[in-house]
Amino acid sequence: MQYVTLGKTGLHVSRVGFGGIPIQRIDQQGANELIDTLIEYGVNYIDTARGYTISEELIGNAIADRRDKFILATKSMARTAEAMANDIETSLRNLKTDYIDLYQVHNPSMENLNTVTGESGALEALLAAKADGRIGHIGITAHALSVFERALELDWVETIMFPYNIVESQCEYLLDKCRERNIGFIAMKPMAGGAIEDGEAAMRYLVTNPNVTVVIPGMYRPEEVRINTVAGSDLSPLTDAENERIVRIRETLTGNFCRRCNYCAPCTVGIGIPSVFLFAGYLERYGLSDWAKDRYSSLPVKASACIGCGKCEPRCPYGLPIREMLKRAAEEFGE
């Protein structure tokens, strides 16, 4: 395993980390065995979130007697100081620790970001927790390029997490800026939410990019840990054969995969099209039906509201059949 410094945090982390979404699919014994495997293969960076149902608790129970072996990162959707303070305490309790190495503002919109940084915003609670040692560092996660760009200018942001993989490379032009500002870049969705089946190619594509600090594939089986860490430990240049595999993956997924670039907006009836497809991906590829449906239910306008006007489709740079995909999502979610 290769280890690197996570930007200005100074934390020494494994190049391959652990994404805590799929762990929701297994029980505590399975989680314990998974953590054993992380240790065996040298993974010391764990990412979870308040929103991942039982993920924090499973991880906390599994590392209770070996906390010193891991760099713990979690995140919260809280936008106010009061809500964030409560979530920090809940995370500490769930993770069975008295400090969390990295606490992240979870996927804010630009409007949310103004609330977070404003009076009585979540940043106040994060800074207070950092001052008293309950958290070590503060980061942000995003799915929108506008939020990524804004985060680069915020002096309190020490890490940025964003989807980056073979088919979602829209943030690539910002990675140099991350490195210049010594902000750690955390690549989430390395398998494009499970759409990329060639895990070895996916991991090699990311770890051979020096602007990627840590990659966090979601894993729930020990075999996945082995495959991802072996591939992620090989930093040699990509071979011609590997580049050919990467090209084939791009070509295969181009016509049916949403990159969440949001160029399709605005929807005539107000559907958040990228969010619908994000949650549909959790349902279809992660096998997390209840969690995906719960997140989908929070959308103010559902896929079933589509009137088939087709205005979104010419705007999509990837030529997605958006109306057809929305119809399928509405059928899958039942609304």
Salt bridges, closest charged atoms under 4 A:
ASP36 OD1 - ARG66 NH1 2.59
ASP47 OD2 - LYS75 NZ 2.50
GLU56 OE1 - ARG50 NH1 2.92
ASP65 OD1 - ARG66 NE 3.91
ASP87 OD1 - ARG50 NE 3.79
GLU89 OE2 - ARG134 NH1 2.49
ASP101 OD2 - ARG67 NH2 2.90
ASP132 OD1 - ARG134 NE 2.92
GLU153 OE2 - ARG181 NH2 3.39
GLU158 OE2 - LYS130 NZ 3.06
GLU158 OE1 - HIS137 ND1 2.77
GLU168 OE2 - ARG260 NH2 2.94
ASP198 OD1 - ARG245 NH2 2.98
GLU200 OE1 - ARG245 NH2 3.76
GLU223 OE2 - ARG226 NH2 2.85
GLU224 OE2 - ARG221 NH2 3.22
ASP234 OD2 - ARG204 NE 3.75
GLU242 OE1 - ARG204 NH2 2.83
GLU313 OE1 - ARG323 NH2 3.08
